[in-house]
Amino acid sequence: MSVFSIPDIHGDVGRAVESLMLANITDANGAWIAPPGTTLVQTGDLFDRGDDTQAVFKLFAALERSAAAAGSRVLRLLGNHCVMNLVGDTRYVSRADTASFGGAAARARALAADGEIGAWLLGAKVCTVVDGTLFVHAGLHPKWARLGCDGINRRAAQELSRAVPRAGGEPQPAFAPMLSAADGPVWWRGLAEGDEAEACALLDESLSHIKAARMVVGHTIQERGRMRLRCGGRLVLSDVGMSRAYDGSFPFGVRDASRAAALQLGGPAGVRVLSAQRDEPRLGGPRWRGRRLVPGGGDNVEL
């Protein structure tokens, strides 16, 4: 089984397709080309910041159908921005994105529980385990890991059923305590940013509860837009800030270069990054590269 993961997209359909092409999941038109038995996990935050909510939705909805027809699967996770959109928090929605729906009211209807995009988002999970790897958007604290992924996903579905309105209704975000908690699975940065020893101890406890060997998260943008490992390779920090909404203001020095990237798990490389970042300017345009991640927090090693 081939397992690939795509991190936070944030409303940039072009970078999403570029990332999928790096993994040979789709062609340039977004059509599924991966062989049977391929699993693609998208770790959340499809929307916000960028302008392409509708295009990103159509791309991934089509990928789910074509992957299933090809004997493969696409697994989607909820990120904090997915939840925010569902409960009416639109502070990160761009003006152009709102305009593409015909206004805020039309966008709200599309993201409602009975709207086309909202109903689809509600079908996503909060965590999933594939071939011994746990995928979750931000990080899984042991207090929630004790529930197991099935328990977490059930609780998330229950919370969202109370918090997300049908078209014309009022959101009730207070009814989603796990999904809004600072230490909840779509918000918590403790594993990504906390003290190494403390973070690794918490990671090991969570992995033990879930019975997984490794955790892959997005949510926390990595320095220079490159994925990295913590805790001897048991934690993969995969958010590269790929959306062009970050161009010109990227916090770690990689500005307008393409930050499209995909993660490949399994095989001889173990954990491999497929990256579209530019080389040094004197070397010219983008060059697609495969990198093997190595533990210890160092740079990726080019294959």
ZAROKE-115140 format. One line per field, with one value per atom (N, C-alpha, C): residue number from 1; x, y, z. Coordinates in nm, 3 decimals. Layout:
BEGIN
pos: c(NUM|...)
c1: c(X|...)
c2: c(Y|...)
c3: c(Z|...)
***
This chain:
BEGIN
pos: c(1|1|1|2|2|2|3|3|3|4|4|4|5|5|5|6|6|6|7|7|7|8|8|8|9|9|9|10|10|10|11|11|11|12|12|12|13|13|13|14|14|14|15|15|15|16|16|16|17|17|17|18|18|18|19|19|19|20|20|20|21|21|21|22|22|22|23|23|23|24|24|24|25|25|25|26|26|26|27|27|27|28|28|28|29|29|29|30|30|30|31|31|31|32|32|32|33|33|33|34|34|34|35|35|35|36|36|36|37|37|37|38|38|38|39|39|39|40|40|40|41|41|41|42|42|42|43|43|43|44|44|44|45|45|45|46|46|46|47|47|47|48|48|48|49|49|49|50|50|50|51|51|51|52|52|52|53|53|53|54|54|54|55|55|55|56|56|56|57|57|57|58|58|58|59|59|59|60|60|60|61|61|61|62|62|62|63|63|63|64|64|64|65|65|65|66|66|66|67|67|67|68|68|68|69|69|69|70|70|70|71|71|71|72|72|72|73|73|73|74|74|74|75|75|75|76|76|76|77|77|77|78|78|78|79|79|79|80|80|80|81|81|81|82|82|82|83|83|83|84|84|84|85|85|85|86|86|86|87|87|87|88|88|88|89|89|89|90|90|90|91|91|91|92|92|92|93|93|93|94|94|94|95|95|95|96|96|96|97|97|97|98|98|98|99|99|99|100|100|100|101|101|101|102|102|102|103|103|103|104|104|104|105|105|105|106|106|106|107|107|107|108|108|108|109|109|109|110|110|110|111|111|111|112|112|112|113|113|113|114|114|114|115|115|115|116|116|116|117|117|117|118|118|118|119|119|119|120|120|120|121|121|121|122|122|122|123|123|123|124|124|124|125|125|125|126|126|126|127|127|127|128|128|128|129|129|129|130|130|130|131|131|131|132|132|132|133|133|133|134|134|134|135|135|135|136|136|136|137|137|137|138|138|138|139|139|139|140|140|140|141|141|141|142|142|142|143|143|143|144|144|144|145|145|145|146|146|146|147|147|147|148|148|148|149|149|149|150|150|150|151|151|151|152|152|152|153|153|153|154|154|154|155|155|155|156|156|156|157|157|157|158|158|158|159|159|159|160|160|160|161|161|161|162|162|162|163|163|163|164|164|164|165|165|165|166|166|166|167|167|167|168|168|168|169|169|169|170|170|170|171|171|171|172|172|172|173|173|173|174|174|174|175|175|175|176|176|176|177|177|177|178|178|178|179|179|179|180|180|180|181|181|181|182|182|182|183|183|183|184|184|184|185|185|185|186|186|186|187|187|187|188|188|188|189|189|189|190|190|190|191|191|191|192|192|192|193|193|193|194|194|194|195|195|195|196|196|196|197|197|197|198|198|198|199|199|199|200|200|200|201|201|201|202|202|202|203|203|203|204|204|204|205|205|205|206|206|206|207|207|207|208|208|208|209|209|209|210|210|210|211|211|211|212|212|212|213|213|213|214|214|214|215|215|215|216|216|216|217|217|217|218|218|218|219|219|219|220|220|220|221|221|221|222|222|222|223|223|223|224|224|224|225|225|225|226|226|226|227|227|227|228|228|228|229|229|229|230|230|230|231|231|231|232|232|232|233|233|233|234|234|234|235|235|235|236|236|236|237|237|237|238|238|238|239|239|239|240|240|240|241|241|241|242|242|242|243|243|243|244|244|244|245|245|245|246|246|246|247|247|247|248|248|248|249|249|249|250|250|250|251|251|251|252|252|252|253|253|253|254|254|254|255|255|255|256|256|256|257|257|257|258|258|258|259|259|259|260|260|260|261|261|261|262|262|262|263|263|263|264|264|264|265|265|265|266|266|266|267|267|267|268|268|268|269|269|269|270|270|270|271|271|271|272|272|272|273|273|273|274|274|274|275|275|275|276|276|276|277|277|277|278|278|278|279|279|279|280|280|280|281|281|281|282|282|282|283|283|283|284|284|284|285|285|285|286|286|286|287|287|287|288|288|288|289|289|289|290|290|290|291|291|291|292|292|292|293|293|293|294|294|294|295|295|295|296|296|296|297|297|297|298|298|298|299|299|299|300|300|300|301|301|301|302|302|302|303|303|303)
c1: c(0.085|0.000|0.088|0.062|0.132|0.052|0.118|0.052|0.118|0.036|0.083|-0.002|0.056|-0.017|0.012|-0.092|-0.082|-0.122|-0.037|-0.070|-0.163|-0.169|-0.261|-0.252|-0.368|-0.377|-0.418|-0.504|-0.549|-0.588|-0.685|-0.752|-0.669|-0.570|-0.486|-0.493|-0.583|-0.603|-0.482|-0.412|-0.295|-0.185|-0.156|-0.054|-0.101|-0.230|-0.282|-0.255|-0.286|-0.263|-0.114|-0.033|0.111|0.162|0.110|0.150|0.107|-0.014|-0.063|0.019|0.063|0.147|0.284|0.338|0.466|0.459|0.344|0.326|0.274|0.260|0.202|0.063|-0.011|-0.150|-0.243|-0.215|-0.298|-0.210|-0.275|-0.208|-0.229|-0.185|-0.192|-0.335|-0.430|-0.571|-0.642|-0.569|-0.629|-0.697|-0.675|-0.736|-0.652|-0.716|-0.649|-0.571|-0.442|-0.359|-0.283|-0.299|-0.224|-0.272|-0.185|-0.223|-0.319|-0.389|-0.478|-0.402|-0.474|-0.413|-0.347|-0.357|-0.297|-0.391|-0.334|-0.409|-0.353|-0.439|-0.402|-0.472|-0.396|-0.452|-0.428|-0.534|-0.520|-0.547|-0.450|-0.453|-0.525|-0.613|-0.700|-0.660|-0.743|-0.727|-0.720|-0.824|-0.839|-0.868|-0.938|-0.992|-0.932|-0.973|-0.931|-0.799|-0.779|-0.662|-0.661|-0.661|-0.664|-0.805|-0.815|-0.942|-1.021|-0.972|-1.021|-1.105|-1.187|-1.267|-1.346|-1.417|-1.501|-1.418|-1.307|-1.223|-1.156|-1.112|-1.050|-1.153|-1.272|-1.380|-1.408|-1.424|-1.455|-1.341|-1.217|-1.102|-1.106|-1.120|-1.111|-1.236|-1.351|-1.472|-1.459|-1.404|-1.383|-1.276|-1.171|-1.065|-1.119|-1.207|-1.265|-1.339|-1.415|-1.491|-1.398|-1.301|-1.214|-1.119|-1.074|-0.988|-1.063|-1.187|-1.266|-1.287|-1.312|-1.331|-1.204|-1.088|-0.959|-0.904|-0.984|-0.938|-0.845|-0.855|-0.774|-0.867|-0.811|-0.897|-0.832|-0.919|-0.879|-0.943|-0.860|-0.907|-0.887|-0.993|-0.986|-0.998|-0.917|-0.925|-0.974|-1.038|-1.080|-0.963|-0.938|-0.846|-0.922|-0.852|-0.919|-0.992|-0.936|-1.003|-1.127|-1.127|-1.250|-1.360|-1.326|-1.424|-1.471|-1.378|-1.415|-1.518|-1.495|-1.589|-1.725|-1.727|-1.853|-1.934|-1.865|-1.938|-1.946|-1.920|-1.946|-1.836|-1.717|-1.604|-1.530|-1.551|-1.499|-1.388|-1.317|-1.217|-1.101|-1.076|-0.965|-1.012|-1.138|-1.191|-1.156|-1.098|-1.059|-1.182|-1.168|-1.276|-1.307|-1.200|-1.222|-1.294|-1.264|-1.333|-1.481|-1.511|-1.652|-1.722|-1.656|-1.716|-1.742|-1.657|-1.675|-1.804|-1.860|-1.988|-2.107|-2.077|-2.183|-2.219|-2.131|-2.154|-2.149|-2.145|-2.130|-2.248|-2.369|-2.487|-2.485|-2.448|-2.443|-2.332|-2.219|-2.111|-2.155|-2.223|-2.273|-2.368|-2.454|-2.545|-2.468|-2.363|-2.283|-2.210|-2.172|-2.099|-2.190|-2.320|-2.414|-2.421|-2.481|-2.487|-2.558|-2.654|-2.725|-2.677|-2.566|-2.506|-2.412|-2.383|-2.302|-2.164|-2.097|-1.962|-1.968|-2.062|-2.073|-2.103|-2.199|-2.232|-2.112|-2.036|-1.916|-1.810|-1.787|-1.688|-1.725|-1.851|-1.895|-1.868|-1.836|-1.799|-1.654|-1.575|-1.433|-1.414|-1.299|-1.265|-1.170|-1.148|-1.049|-0.917|-0.920|-0.796|-0.820|-0.713|-0.719|-0.583|-0.580|-0.455|-0.445|-0.333|-0.309|-0.173|-0.174|-0.049|0.045|-0.010|0.071|0.102|0.055|0.078|-0.053|-0.049|-0.163|-0.158|-0.265|-0.277|-0.379|-0.341|-0.430|-0.384|-0.475|-0.438|-0.329|-0.351|-0.258|-0.169|-0.223|-0.150|-0.248|-0.218|-0.313|-0.260|-0.323|-0.288|-0.335|-0.261|-0.304|-0.445|-0.491|-0.627|-0.732|-0.706|-0.799|-0.762|-0.633|-0.589|-0.649|-0.679|-0.739|-0.872|-0.937|-1.065|-1.047|-0.925|-0.902|-0.957|-0.912|-0.959|-1.110|-1.161|-1.306|-1.383|-1.339|-1.406|-1.394|-1.277|-1.257|-1.346|-1.351|-1.433|-1.582|-1.624|-1.764|-1.797|-1.707|-1.732|-1.734|-1.641|-1.639|-1.769|-1.818|-1.944|-2.060|-2.062|-2.168|-2.161|-2.039|-2.024|-2.069|-2.026|-2.060|-2.209|-2.273|-2.417|-2.495|-2.440|-2.505|-2.461|-2.336|-2.279|-2.302|-2.314|-2.322|-2.469|-2.513|-2.654|-2.688|-2.813|-2.864|-2.873|-2.892|-2.897|-2.998|-2.955|-3.043|-3.040|-2.979|-2.972|-2.851|-2.843|-2.732|-2.632|-2.504|-2.403|-2.400|-2.360|-2.350|-2.212|-2.105|-1.970|-1.946|-2.021|-2.003|-2.034|-2.107|-2.141|-2.032|-1.915|-1.804|-1.680|-1.687|-1.576|-1.444|-1.447|-1.321|-1.261|-1.345|-1.296|-1.256|-1.288|-1.245|-1.141|-1.109|-1.015|-0.873|-0.800|-0.660|-0.576|-0.611|-0.537|-0.610|-0.708|-0.783|-0.708|-0.752|-0.676|-0.668|-0.750|-0.737|-0.666|-0.626|-0.563|-0.428|-0.403|-0.291|-0.156|-0.065|0.070|0.176|0.135|0.230|0.335|0.300|0.398|0.491|0.442|0.522|0.615|0.571|0.645|0.695|0.649|0.686|0.829|0.875|1.005|1.018|1.134|1.152|1.123|1.182|1.165|1.019|0.958|0.818|0.727|0.752|0.669|0.680|0.801|0.820|0.756|0.758|0.691|0.540|0.482|0.340|0.307|0.393|0.374|0.371|0.468|0.475|0.351|0.300|0.179|0.060|0.048|-0.063|-0.053|0.066|0.084|0.053|0.087|0.057|-0.093|-0.168|-0.314|-0.373|-0.321|-0.375|-0.320|-0.208|-0.138|-0.083|-0.017|0.047|0.195|0.275|0.419|0.466|0.383|0.426|0.302|0.322|0.214|0.254|0.162|0.182|0.082|0.133|0.047|0.077|-0.019|0.000|-0.004|-0.077|-0.116|-0.004|0.114|0.224|0.325|0.334|0.422|0.567|0.642|0.781|0.877|0.988|1.089|1.134|1.143|1.181|1.084|0.967|0.867|0.909|0.982|1.027|0.981|0.925|0.883|1.003|0.976|1.084|1.030|1.121|1.090|1.124|1.052|1.089|1.082|1.139|1.125|1.173|1.291|1.350|1.271|1.193|1.116|0.976|0.935|0.800|0.695|0.740|0.650|0.697|0.605|0.634|0.555|0.626|0.566|0.561|0.441|0.432|0.381|0.338|0.282|0.394|0.394|0.498|0.448|0.325|0.271|0.258|0.199|0.206|0.124|0.020|-0.070|-0.002|-0.036|0.017|-0.038|-0.136|-0.181|-0.069|0.030|0.145|0.256|0.250|0.358|0.376|0.502|0.532|0.533|0.481|0.479|0.514|0.577|0.607|0.702|0.674|0.746|0.890|0.932|1.063|1.154|1.138|1.237|1.209|1.126|1.092|0.968|0.983|0.874|0.788|0.827|0.741|0.775|0.869|0.900|0.783|0.768|0.664|0.694|0.593|0.608|0.518|0.479|0.404|0.487|0.421|0.494|0.396|0.449|0.374|0.464|0.403|0.475|0.445|0.550|0.534|0.581|0.499|0.531|0.547|0.645|0.670|0.778|0.812|0.917|1.054|1.160|1.296|1.329|1.269|1.302|1.236|1.131|1.059|0.966|1.020|0.944|1.014|0.946|1.009|0.925|0.993|0.926|0.947|0.839|0.844|0.819|0.919|0.917|0.934|0.866|0.879|0.950|1.017|1.087|1.196|1.221|1.326|1.464|1.561|1.700|1.746|1.873|1.927|1.894|1.872|1.830|1.920|2.050|2.141|2.120|2.047|2.023|1.897|1.824|1.708|1.578|1.484|1.348|1.330|1.205|1.177|1.231|1.274|1.317|1.253|1.179|1.113|1.216|1.209|1.310|1.247|1.311|1.273|1.373|1.323|1.410|1.369|1.468|1.441|1.458|1.354|1.364|1.448|1.532|1.614|1.584|1.585|1.556|1.663|1.628|1.725|1.702|1.597|1.564|1.649|1.736|1.820|1.745|1.818|1.757|1.722|1.630|1.600|1.723|1.738|1.850|1.803|1.864|1.821|1.861|1.770|1.799|1.883)
c2: c(-0.119|0.000|0.124|0.219|0.346|0.449|0.521|0.620|0.756|0.855|0.991|1.085|1.199|1.299|1.437|1.521|1.660|1.748|1.844|1.928|2.043|2.140|2.255|2.324|2.341|2.399|2.546|2.581|2.719|2.789|2.729|2.799|2.826|2.741|2.758|2.632|2.629|2.508|2.479|2.583|2.561|2.488|2.532|2.464|2.324|2.308|2.175|2.077|2.118|2.030|2.006|2.108|2.091|1.988|1.994|1.897|1.756|1.743|1.612|1.557|1.645|1.601|1.553|1.618|1.574|1.429|1.389|1.252|1.158|1.208|1.129|1.076|1.159|1.127|1.172|1.291|1.343|1.395|1.421|1.492|1.643|1.721|1.867|1.919|1.838|1.877|1.833|1.771|1.723|1.588|1.516|1.384|1.277|1.186|1.080|0.987|0.966|0.877|0.775|0.779|0.688|0.544|0.447|0.307|0.260|0.149|0.093|0.068|0.085|0.062|0.184|0.299|0.423|0.486|0.532|0.610|0.751|0.849|0.989|1.045|1.103|1.167|1.316|1.396|1.541|1.582|1.652|1.672|1.798|1.853|1.961|2.098|2.198|2.336|2.349|2.297|2.315|2.460|2.532|2.663|2.771|2.896|3.018|3.069|3.199|3.274|3.289|3.180|3.187|3.207|3.219|3.259|3.143|3.018|2.910|2.805|2.845|2.747|2.656|2.713|2.630|2.537|2.587|2.503|2.392|2.421|2.317|2.211|2.253|2.159|2.069|2.127|2.047|1.951|1.995|1.909|1.786|1.806|1.692|1.606|1.664|1.582|1.490|1.543|1.460|1.354|1.390|1.293|1.177|1.204|1.096|0.996|1.048|0.960|0.881|0.950|0.882|0.786|0.818|0.726|0.598|0.611|0.492|0.405|0.468|0.393|0.322|0.376|0.318|0.221|0.189|0.097|0.162|0.293|0.368|0.446|0.536|0.613|0.746|0.843|0.974|0.990|1.020|1.041|1.187|1.255|1.397|1.415|1.507|1.541|1.684|1.710|1.844|1.919|2.041|2.131|2.239|2.321|2.427|2.525|2.551|2.643|2.580|2.449|2.380|2.400|2.377|2.392|2.537|2.631|2.773|2.808|2.762|2.789|2.728|2.609|2.541|2.612|2.673|2.739|2.890|2.937|3.076|3.174|3.126|3.214|3.238|3.356|3.384|3.488|3.501|3.610|3.592|3.469|3.445|3.423|3.448|3.432|3.557|3.538|3.653|3.717|3.844|3.913|3.848|3.808|3.746|3.614|3.539|3.412|3.435|3.529|3.562|3.606|3.688|3.737|3.625|3.522|3.411|3.335|3.345|3.280|3.372|3.499|3.596|3.670|3.664|3.736|3.647|3.710|3.636|3.544|3.589|3.506|3.378|3.390|3.272|3.177|3.233|3.148|3.074|3.144|3.080|2.965|2.983|2.874|2.753|2.777|2.666|2.590|2.660|2.598|2.550|2.568|2.519|2.367|2.311|2.165|2.101|2.171|2.119|2.183|2.258|2.314|2.214|2.237|2.141|2.122|2.230|2.220|2.181|2.238|2.206|2.059|2.003|1.861|1.774|1.813|1.738|1.747|1.867|1.884|1.800|1.791|1.715|1.566|1.521|1.381|1.350|1.453|1.432|1.384|1.325|1.278|1.377|1.357|1.436|1.361|1.231|1.154|1.020|0.967|0.837|0.771|0.639|0.563|0.483|0.497|0.425|0.356|0.225|0.147|0.189|0.206|0.237|0.384|0.471|0.615|0.685|0.765|0.844|0.981|1.019|1.150|1.233|1.356|1.449|1.589|1.686|1.817|1.886|1.906|1.987|1.905|1.806|1.723|1.661|1.542|1.470|1.458|1.531|1.526|1.393|1.337|1.210|1.213|1.328|1.333|1.297|1.329|1.292|1.157|1.126|0.999|0.880|0.897|0.788|0.744|0.833|0.797|0.707|0.704|0.635|0.716|0.686|0.763|0.749|0.630|0.612|0.699|0.702|0.783|0.931|0.975|1.115|1.155|1.071|1.102|1.103|1.012|1.014|1.142|1.179|1.301|1.424|1.429|1.543|1.551|1.437|1.436|1.484|1.442|1.485|1.636|1.686|1.829|1.910|1.868|1.943|1.936|1.825|1.815|1.917|1.958|2.059|2.201|2.215|2.348|2.407|2.321|2.369|2.381|2.497|2.517|2.472|2.449|2.440|2.582|2.592|2.724|2.814|2.934|3.030|3.025|2.920|2.908|2.979|2.981|3.046|2.941|2.957|2.865|2.867|2.755|2.742|2.686|2.764|2.712|2.664|2.714|2.669|2.521|2.464|2.322|2.231|2.289|2.210|2.227|2.183|2.210|2.141|2.017|1.950|2.017|2.053|2.109|2.256|2.320|2.457|2.468|2.358|2.361|2.388|2.466|2.496|2.370|2.269|2.142|2.036|2.080|1.987|1.949|1.845|1.789|1.877|1.981|2.070|2.201|2.220|2.346|2.328|2.218|2.206|2.203|2.293|2.300|2.245|2.182|2.137|2.042|1.955|1.862|1.931|2.031|2.099|2.204|2.269|2.384|2.368|2.266|2.252|2.203|2.207|2.152|2.010|1.980|1.852|1.732|1.729|1.613|1.599|1.711|1.705|1.666|1.726|1.695|1.549|1.494|1.355|1.258|1.293|1.209|1.208|1.325|1.332|1.257|1.273|1.203|1.052|1.001|0.856|0.805|0.885|0.845|0.839|0.941|0.941|0.827|0.804|0.694|0.560|0.545|0.421|0.399|0.505|0.492|0.453|0.511|0.486|0.359|0.309|0.192|0.223|0.336|0.378|0.402|0.399|0.415|0.557|0.636|0.767|0.856|0.989|1.086|1.188|1.218|1.322|1.433|1.557|1.672|1.783|1.873|1.996|2.113|2.221|2.328|2.427|2.379|2.466|2.478|2.597|2.616|2.600|2.526|2.496|2.597|2.617|2.712|2.682|2.788|2.781|2.696|2.668|2.593|2.452|2.388|2.250|2.161|2.048|1.952|1.907|1.871|1.820|1.716|1.648|1.545|1.592|1.537|1.547|1.408|1.397|1.276|1.152|1.162|1.046|0.996|1.084|1.046|1.002|1.004|0.960|1.069|1.193|1.303|1.371|1.383|1.452|1.582|1.694|1.827|1.867|1.867|1.868|1.998|2.097|2.218|2.307|2.329|2.409|2.548|2.583|2.714|2.729|2.628|2.623|2.730|2.782|2.873|3.002|3.048|3.176|3.293|3.268|3.373|3.417|3.332|3.367|3.437|3.438|3.497|3.644|3.686|3.822|3.846|3.750|3.767|3.638|3.544|3.416|3.438|3.380|3.419|3.369|3.278|3.219|3.231|3.336|3.367|3.312|3.209|3.159|3.235|3.325|3.418|3.372|3.403|3.373|3.243|3.165|3.035|2.940|2.845|2.745|2.658|2.645|2.560|2.439|2.403|2.280|2.164|2.069|1.955|1.842|1.722|1.603|1.515|1.432|1.340|1.198|1.117|0.976|0.893|0.796|0.712|0.567|0.500|0.360|0.346|0.222|0.195|0.213|0.202|0.208|0.340|0.451|0.582|0.606|0.533|0.553|0.672|0.790|0.915|1.001|1.035|1.106|1.227|1.340|1.463|1.485|1.517|1.555|1.704|1.780|1.925|1.996|2.110|2.193|2.324|2.333|2.457|2.485|2.615|2.657|2.630|2.602|2.603|2.748|2.769|2.905|2.977|3.109|3.182|3.159|3.144|3.128|2.995|2.904|2.775|2.776|2.887|2.896|2.861|2.802|2.783|2.666|2.633|2.526|2.392|2.313|2.177|2.083|1.985|1.893|1.800|1.780|1.702|1.606|1.492|1.400|1.411|1.421|1.432|1.329|1.270|1.178|1.254|1.253|1.322|1.240|1.308|1.240|1.298|1.215|1.265|1.363|1.440|1.528|1.674|1.706|1.846|1.912|1.837|1.897|1.915|1.966|1.987|1.853|1.858|1.740|1.699|1.573|1.521|1.486|1.546|1.522|1.382|1.311|1.176|1.180)
c3: c(0.000|0.000|0.000|-0.090|-0.095|-0.017|0.075|0.160|0.138|0.104|0.084|0.168|0.203|0.279|0.222|0.221|0.177|0.295|0.335|0.451|0.414|0.503|0.495|0.358|0.293|0.159|0.164|0.255|0.277|0.148|0.081|-0.028|-0.151|-0.179|-0.298|-0.383|-0.480|-0.558|-0.647|-0.693|-0.777|-0.703|-0.580|-0.501|-0.460|-0.440|-0.408|-0.522|-0.645|-0.760|-0.778|-0.759|-0.771|-0.671|-0.549|-0.446|-0.484|-0.535|-0.577|-0.693|-0.783|-0.895|-0.846|-0.744|-0.689|-0.642|-0.592|-0.543|-0.651|-0.775|-0.884|-0.849|-0.776|-0.742|-0.854|-0.911|-1.019|-1.131|-1.245|-1.353|-1.334|-1.431|-1.419|-1.417|-1.462|-1.460|-1.332|-1.241|-1.117|-1.130|-1.239|-1.258|-1.187|-1.119|-1.043|-1.136|-1.106|-1.188|-1.103|-0.971|-0.884|-0.902|-0.877|-0.894|-0.786|-0.810|-0.708|-0.578|-0.467|-0.337|-0.277|-0.343|-0.291|-0.189|-0.078|0.021|0.026|0.013|0.027|0.150|0.242|0.361|0.352|0.361|0.366|0.510|0.573|0.717|0.763|0.680|0.725|0.677|0.708|0.665|0.514|0.450|0.306|0.271|0.359|0.328|0.417|0.392|0.459|0.403|0.415|0.370|0.218|0.143|-0.002|-0.055|-0.188|-0.252|-0.314|-0.300|-0.385|-0.314|-0.217|-0.143|-0.237|-0.333|-0.420|-0.507|-0.560|-0.646|-0.567|-0.445|-0.362|-0.326|-0.290|-0.261|-0.381|-0.498|-0.618|-0.649|-0.632|-0.658|-0.568|-0.438|-0.346|-0.348|-0.372|-0.386|-0.508|-0.618|-0.737|-0.712|-0.638|-0.608|-0.527|-0.433|-0.354|-0.443|-0.537|-0.626|-0.719|-0.779|-0.875|-0.806|-0.685|-0.610|-0.578|-0.532|-0.501|-0.625|-0.739|-0.863|-0.906|-0.864|-0.902|-0.798|-0.695|-0.592|-0.492|-0.475|-0.379|-0.287|-0.206|-0.116|-0.081|-0.052|-0.003|0.134|0.234|0.371|0.406|0.449|0.484|0.634|0.688|0.829|0.845|0.957|0.992|1.055|1.008|1.075|1.148|1.224|1.299|1.206|1.087|0.995|0.932|0.916|0.871|0.974|1.100|1.207|1.216|1.207|1.213|1.105|0.984|0.876|0.904|0.959|0.987|1.095|1.192|1.302|1.284|1.162|1.130|1.162|1.195|1.222|1.091|1.032|0.898|0.899|1.010|1.021|0.924|0.876|0.783|0.639|0.612|0.477|0.397|0.279|0.197|0.131|0.095|0.027|-0.108|-0.179|-0.311|-0.298|-0.192|-0.172|-0.145|-0.059|-0.032|-0.160|-0.238|-0.362|-0.461|-0.459|-0.554|-0.530|-0.409|-0.378|-0.409|-0.433|-0.450|-0.323|-0.223|-0.099|0.023|0.141|0.266|0.295|0.262|0.290|0.207|0.080|-0.006|0.039|0.082|0.131|0.258|0.348|0.470|0.438|0.338|0.300|0.249|0.171|0.118|0.227|0.335|0.446|0.558|0.543|0.645|0.643|0.747|0.759|0.642|0.582|0.466|0.336|0.341|0.221|0.156|0.030|-0.044|0.019|0.053|0.110|0.257|0.331|0.472|0.497|0.424|0.441|0.409|0.307|0.269|0.378|0.432|0.539|0.661|0.692|0.809|0.795|0.675|0.655|0.685|0.718|0.748|0.891|0.918|1.051|1.118|1.247|1.320|1.329|1.341|1.338|1.269|1.214|1.148|1.156|1.152|1.154|1.025|0.956|0.833|0.844|0.840|0.839|0.952|1.072|1.189|1.209|1.120|1.134|1.170|1.276|1.319|1.252|1.188|1.125|1.203|1.238|1.307|1.271|1.274|1.221|1.302|1.432|1.511|1.601|1.665|1.760|1.856|1.905|1.988|2.131|2.222|2.364|2.423|2.520|2.580|2.638|2.687|2.743|2.640|2.513|2.406|2.345|2.340|2.282|2.356|2.484|2.562|2.503|2.429|2.367|2.246|2.190|2.063|1.949|1.829|1.714|1.693|1.712|1.694|1.792|1.918|2.018|1.989|1.945|1.910|1.794|1.693|1.575|1.608|1.696|1.738|1.815|1.906|1.983|1.892|1.796|1.703|1.625|1.577|1.502|1.588|1.714|1.805|1.829|1.853|1.877|1.756|1.639|1.518|1.486|1.520|1.494|1.576|1.690|1.773|1.737|1.689|1.670|1.532|1.430|1.292|1.251|1.210|1.177|1.036|1.015|0.879|0.823|0.692|0.627|0.696|0.728|0.793|0.945|1.001|1.146|1.203|1.336|1.405|1.454|1.422|1.474|1.626|1.684|1.830|1.866|1.848|1.871|2.012|2.110|2.248|2.264|2.170|2.178|2.121|2.089|2.035|2.123|2.249|2.342|2.305|2.260|2.222|2.100|2.004|1.879|1.891|2.002|2.024|2.135|2.201|2.314|2.267|2.347|2.314|2.310|2.387|2.384|2.302|2.221|2.138|2.012|1.943|1.831|1.706|1.696|1.580|1.613|1.741|1.782|1.851|1.917|2.012|1.942|1.983|1.928|2.024|2.130|2.231|2.179|2.086|2.031|1.933|1.863|1.761|1.820|1.928|1.979|2.122|2.192|2.332|2.349|2.475|2.510|2.456|2.398|2.329|2.419|2.537|2.624|2.667|2.704|2.747|2.631|2.514|2.397|2.360|2.363|2.323|2.422|2.550|2.649|2.625|2.597|2.566|2.437|2.337|2.211|2.233|2.308|2.329|2.403|2.497|2.569|2.474|2.389|2.293|2.194|2.141|2.046|2.110|2.239|2.309|2.319|2.350|2.359|2.224|2.116|1.983|1.921|1.977|1.922|1.782|1.773|1.648|1.675|1.568|1.581|1.552|1.487|1.437|1.428|1.443|1.426|1.320|1.229|1.128|1.155|1.166|1.192|1.092|1.077|1.002|1.098|1.064|1.155|1.188|1.225|1.268|1.155|1.093|0.978|1.019|0.939|0.970|0.906|0.973|0.928|0.785|0.704|0.563|0.481|0.536|0.460|0.429|0.521|0.499|0.613|0.579|0.681|0.763|0.889|0.973|1.072|1.139|1.237|1.377|1.475|1.615|1.676|1.794|1.877|1.803|1.742|1.676|1.557|1.496|1.378|1.408|1.536|1.571|1.548|1.525|1.495|1.367|1.270|1.144|1.142|1.132|1.126|0.979|0.921|0.775|0.714|0.795|0.737|0.683|0.552|0.487|0.449|0.489|0.451|0.302|0.236|0.090|0.019|0.082|0.011|-0.031|-0.151|-0.198|-0.116|-0.031|0.060|0.153|0.172|0.256|0.177|0.046|-0.033|0.004|0.014|0.051|0.200|0.278|0.423|0.495|0.423|0.485|0.603|0.719|0.841|0.853|0.767|0.788|0.667|0.588|0.486|0.348|0.335|0.202|0.158|0.063|0.035|-0.082|-0.202|-0.316|-0.387|-0.333|-0.391|-0.373|-0.464|-0.448|-0.327|-0.240|-0.123|-0.133|-0.254|-0.271|-0.219|-0.153|-0.096|-0.065|-0.068|-0.030|0.054|0.136|0.222|0.178|0.164|0.131|0.249|0.290|0.405|0.362|0.423|0.390|0.286|0.254|0.156|0.218|0.139|0.191|0.258|0.212|0.268|0.402|0.435|0.560|0.553|0.561|0.551|0.447|0.341|0.229|0.192|0.174|0.134|-0.015|-0.084|-0.225|-0.230|-0.274|-0.257|-0.390|-0.404|-0.524|-0.492|-0.378|-0.346|-0.446|-0.468|-0.561|-0.501|-0.590|-0.548|-0.536|-0.516|-0.511|-0.643|-0.640|-0.760|-0.880|-0.860|-0.973|-1.045|-0.981|-1.046|-1.130|-1.131|-1.218|-1.148|-1.224|-1.178|-1.084|-1.052|-0.958|-1.007|-0.913|-0.945|-0.843|-0.890|-0.798|-0.739|-0.608|-0.540|-0.442|-0.425|-0.319|-0.206|-0.083|0.033|0.136|0.200|0.310|0.439|0.522|0.650|0.747|0.822|0.922|1.059|1.164|1.298|1.344|1.450|1.511|1.481|1.404|1.379|1.272|1.205|1.103|0.973|0.874|0.744|0.679|0.586|0.506|0.426|0.403|0.327|0.189|0.088|-0.049|-0.093|-0.158|-0.206|-0.333)
***
